[in-house]
Amino acid sequence: MKKVLVLNISTDSKNTSLGFAISWLNAFAKEFDEVHVVSLSKGSYDELEKNVIVSSVDNNRGRIAKVIYLFKLISKLTKSNKYEFCLSHMSSLMVIISKPILKIRKVKSIFWYTHKGPDDYFKKIFLLKASIYSNKIITASKNSFPYKGFFNNKNKLHVIGHAIKFDEFFRKIESFEIKDFVIISRISKSKKIEESISGFLNSKKGSNYKLSVIGGPLSSEDKIYFERLKLKYASHANISFLGSMPHKDLINEISDFSFHINNTEKGYYDKSVLETMSHGLINFYSNSDYDELLPKEYRDKFKFDGTPESLSDKITDIDNLKIDEINKIINFSQSKLEKQSVNSLVERVLTII
């Protein structure tokens, strides 16, 4: 019986940022007899296949108690089951906790990490340790792993693309129609949402079209920032904050928009860009990792330098493109993104083991 162990941050279909974990786990469920999941938190996961078994730590426990519980749980699972490998998703803590156990049980450790990296010094050390402890590291794009310089030449770091529900997000665009704008993002200063809103409002489209922001805050600091944003733009009738929503509901929600704005810096490789592109939305972006998803001759039309002024110029200049050109861009992006479908995730992971 083939089994795999997955360690992750959250298993919750209603989580806007991490709800995609459900589709990932179901992808593994198609290839393995059993998928055992140890999650730092769990919520709604009724959509999981029956051969996916989820365990979680009680959030009421203290930090040390949580670590001890996780160690014992992983130890128990690896003692009772033979796993093909262990995949740790975005959690340095999980990698470090499981390392001695996996080494004793001779289970290969694969660490998925796609982010620019933490700002906190101790979290940076945690991430570096987790990276060293892992047998293999996988990431989504060439710049989405912060310590690539340490591992580039050691056959350890592998860029495999992301894993989106392409078949569900895909929408064939017969003829592009200019409608409203959307930002899909966790609410955080690092996502530069305020700069994006300013850029939109000061563009030619800022008075005749709407901009909606989908997503919510996680930390207490982000919650304060979110309230400040809502207060700042309360007088703008064309700026809406829709809050968090289940990941599965995004597909219907984004059909009302034509443009998506992503203002993250190098190191991020946000699924929101890939999903909205798959759905036929045009993306304004500042991270060069998305360049490959657009034809070379059109990249400068949509890539801005992160400032409100640059974004305003790009949005205003959209009128200079013909509808046929926009349709061409959408078709190109969709053909590229089909290769980053969750349907091929397990195959891509297995090729690097």
PyMOL commands that set and color helices and strands:
alter all, ss='L'
color gray80, all
select helices_A, chain A and resi 21-31+63-80+92-105+121-133+148-151+166-169+189-191+193-201+220-232+247-256+271-278+288-293+296-302+308-320+323-340+342-352
alter helices_A, ss='H'
color red, helices_A
select strands_A, chain A and resi 3-11+34-42+52-56+86-89+109-112+136-139+157-159+180-184+211-214+239-243+257-262+282-285
alter strands_A, ss='S'
color yellow, strands_A
deselect
rebuild
show_as cartoon
